[in-house]
Amino acid sequence: MDTFEAIKTRRSVRVFKDKAIPNDILEKLVDAGRFAATARNVQPWKFVIVTDKVTLRKLAELAENGRFISGSAACIAVFCEETKYYLEDGCAATQNILVAACAEKIGSCWVAGEKKPYAQAVSKLLGAPNKLKLISMIALGYPEEADALKVADKISLKELIHWEKF
Ligand SMILES: Cc1cc2nc3c(=O)[nH]c(=O)nc-3n(C[C@H](O)[C@H](O)[C@H](O)COP(=O)(O)O)c2cc1C
């Protein structure tokens, strides 16, 4: 799949098949994350790959907006050290992982991180050092009914582009 196709066909997937994702593919996704743009090349990120069903369930219990994590094959938690641009960097890494997952025919959904009340509890559950902030949790799995995935309403290109100035 070429890059543009992966970007354009990516959808948030919240229902997954009961099928494991091979570890080498999970590492490949993190590899995509670490190649994201990062201000001043600081690379403040760390990634925790969770595949243990009990831990996945606990993450889902903590995140009321991420209950579907319990049915995922894996969840990658993205953490960053609190550098000047940690949030931008962590989000860039997260998006890279989503697009790479799509290219591997793996469904994914971004679950919010540090702005949520559960961020500290998630950090504790995953044993994160205090200096790290939870940026996102990425639920991953082979999609149920991949062909039936709904495209979220997108604002048209025409409405968004302004050539040279507004
Ligand atoms: C910063 C951020 C936080 C998000 N948090 C959640 C979340 O907590 N739970 C969830 O189900 N989806 C979450 N999403 C996914 C969005 O709901 C989704 O991207 C949006 O509805 C557009 O749909 P699409 O990804 O299929 O294009 C989040 C996305 C972003 C960028």
The ligand as a Gaussian input file, in Angstrom:
#p B3LYP/6-31G(d) Opt

LIG

0 1
 C       -6.174000      13.511000      20.123000
 C       -7.193000      12.446000      19.796000
 C       -7.836000      11.797000      20.815000
 C       -8.772000      10.809000      20.530000
 N       -9.340000      10.135000      21.566000
 C      -10.248000       9.175000      21.321000
 C      -10.803000       8.440000      22.406000
 O      -10.458000       8.663000      23.564000
 N      -11.709000       7.477000      22.115000
 C      -12.095000       7.199000      20.826000
 O      -12.921000       6.307000      20.637000
 N      -11.553000       7.872000      19.771000
 C      -10.641000       8.843000      19.990000
 N      -10.047000       9.505000      18.940000
 C      -10.401000       9.140000      17.550000
 C      -11.353000      10.153000      16.918000
 O      -12.618000      10.023000      17.490000
 C      -11.399000       9.911000      15.389000
 O      -10.115000      10.073000      14.852000
 C      -12.364000      10.871000      14.686000
 O      -13.684000      10.601000      15.063000
 C      -12.263000      10.791000      13.166000
 O      -12.514000       9.480000      12.707000
 P      -11.431000       8.677000      11.837000
 O      -10.228000       8.466000      12.730000
 O      -12.113000       7.390000      11.479000
 O      -11.096000       9.516000      10.649000
 C       -9.103000      10.478000      19.187000
 C       -8.419000      11.145000      18.165000
 C       -7.467000      12.099000      18.454000
 C       -6.713000      12.765000      17.328000

